[in-house]
Amino acid sequence: MFYEPAKGHGLPHDPSKAIVAPRPIGWISTLNRQGKINLAPYSFFNAFSTRPFIVWFSSEGEKDSASFAQETGEFVANLVSRELAEKMNRTAVDAPRGVSEFDYADLAMVPSRLVAPPRVAAAPAALECRVTEILRPRALDGSQTSAVVVAGEVVGVHIDDAYLKDGRFDIVRAGNVSRLGYMDYSSISDIFSMRRPRWGKD
């Protein structure tokens, strides 16, 4: 089949998120100026670069994570392990502003070192970030979309030593969770390696 997204796909469910998958989940913790804490998962999340280390998350609409990050200029991206998947899903609840998703999902929080928002205590890894820019993408016709893209430079990295093996972060042990399409998720259970080819050396 072929379809133009602007004209519809004719399927019972939108395949777009299933096609662009798997997507790592950024479990974003933020804090507003009044000290209210928010924790929410974002499957529109990834890294831009390594030097400097910049990550981003995109909120479809002006949700708490984006507005809190804009207010204070900071956020933490917590890694979702397989063991934390169900609690992560609980934090996706449409709770009223000001309700702590940490409490709702029965999650312990611990202070970050360089930014004000706390991090998820049980997360195998967490990235402390300071906002570098906030983008509001436009459609082809120039109209502004509802998306709010928050980019941040990673200023601090926490790794639980239990997930370090031979100097590498053990992705399989952590079981990194990613979002697929529809209501589906995946967890890393095996990996394979390939070296990038070098011209003239293969």
N, C-alpha and C positions, 0 to 999 in steps of 0.2 A: 504494500500500500504506500501511498504518498499523501501527505496532507500539508496544508499551510496553516500554521498555528493560529493565525488571525481569523481563519475561516472555520476552525473546528476540526476535530479528528473523527467524529462519528463513532468512537468507541465508548463502552460504558464507563471507562475510567481514563483519566489523562495519563498518557504514557511518558510524558516528558521527564518526570523525576526518576522513572525506572530506566530510561535510556542513559541519563547522566547519573550513573551510579557505579560503584558505591561511593558515597560521600562521607568523609569523616565528620563526626559530630563535635561541634564546639560547645561544650557545656559552660556557658558564660555566666560568671558571677560578677555582679556590679553593686555599687553603693551610690545612693544619691546624696545631695548636700544635707538632707535632714537625717541621714544615717539609716535610711531604709535599705534593706538588702534584697537583692533579686537574684534568682538562679534559674536559668532556662536553657534548654538545648536548641542548637541551631544546626541544621544539616546543610545550610548554605554557609560553609566554613572551610577555610583552607589556608595554606601559606603562600605568600607572594615571593619571598626571597629568603636567603640565608644570611647574607651580609649586606645590610643589617637583616636580622631575623624579623620579618614582618608577617603577621597573620591578619585575617579579616573574617568578619561574619556579616551576613546580610539579614536584616529583619524585614519581613514583608509587612510594612506598616510601622508606625511610630510606637513600638512596644517599649516596655520598661527597660530592657537591656540596652537598646540603642539610646533612649533618652537619658538614662542614668550615666552611660558612658560619655555622652555628649556633655552632660552637666559637670562631671568631675574629671574627665579626661583619662579614665583608667578602667580596666577590666581584667579579669582572669579567665583564661580558657583552660578548663579542666578536662582531662582525658576520661572518656567513658570506657570502663572495662566491662567484660561480660558479666562480672559479678554485680556491677552497678547498673546494669541496663534497666531493670524494673524501676529502680529508684529514679533514674534519669527520666523515665517516661512519666513518672508521677509529677516531676517538676515542670512538665509541659502543660499542666492544668491551667485553665483560664481564671486564675485566682484574682481577686480584686487587688488593685495597686496597694502596696504596703504589706501584703501578706507574705510571710517568709516561706519560700519554697523549701528551704533547708528544714524548717520545722515540719512542714506538711509531708515531706518525704522521709522524715526521720533520719536526716543526714547531719553528721557532725561537721562543723566548720573549724578551720584553724586560721590564724592571722597570716597574711602574706608578709613578705619582708620589705618590699620596695614600693608597694601600692596599697591603697586603703581597702579595696574589696577583699573579703576573705576567700579562701579556696576550700574545695571539698577535701576533707581530711583523708578519706579513703581512696582518692584518685591516685592511680599509679604515677601520674605526671601532671603538672600544671604549669601554665605559662603566664607569668605576670606581665601585663601589657600597659603601655601608655599610648593613648590615641594619637595618631599622626594625621589622619584626615577622615572626614565623613563625606561620602559621596551619595548623591541622589541621581541614579541613572535615568536617562531619558529614552523614550521610544523613538522609532524612526521618524514619526511625525513631529518630533520635538517636544511632545508632552512629557511631563514628569511622571515617572512610575511611582508606585507606592513603596518601592524598595529603599531601604536605608542601609548603606554599606559602611561599616565601621572598620577602619584599618588601624592596627596598633603595632608598635615596635615592642618586641619581647625584651624586657629588661631583666627578667629573672626566670630561671627554670628550676622547678622542683622535680626530682625523680626519686621515687621510693626505691631504696637500695635493693629491695627484694626482687625488683624487676630488671636488675643489671646482671648480665651474664657475659663473662669474658670481655668486659668493657663495652658491651652493646646493650641497648634497651631491648628486652625480650618481648617483642610484639605478640608472639604466640601465647606466652604465659599471661600477659595482660588481657589477651583476647579483645584487642581494640574493636569497638563497636562502630559500625557505619550504617548509614541510612540507605535503603534501597527505594523502590517505588512503593506506592500504595501504603500499606501498614507494615511493610516488611523491613527487617534489619538483617545485618550479617555480622559475624564475629570472626576475627582472624583465627584460623585453626591450623594452617600450614603455610609455609612460604617456599619460594624457590628463588634461586639467584641467577642472574645473567650479567656478564660484564659488558659494558658499552664498547662497541667496536671502535678501533682506531684505524684511520685510513692508512693503508700501506703496511699494516702489521698483521692482517688476517690472512 
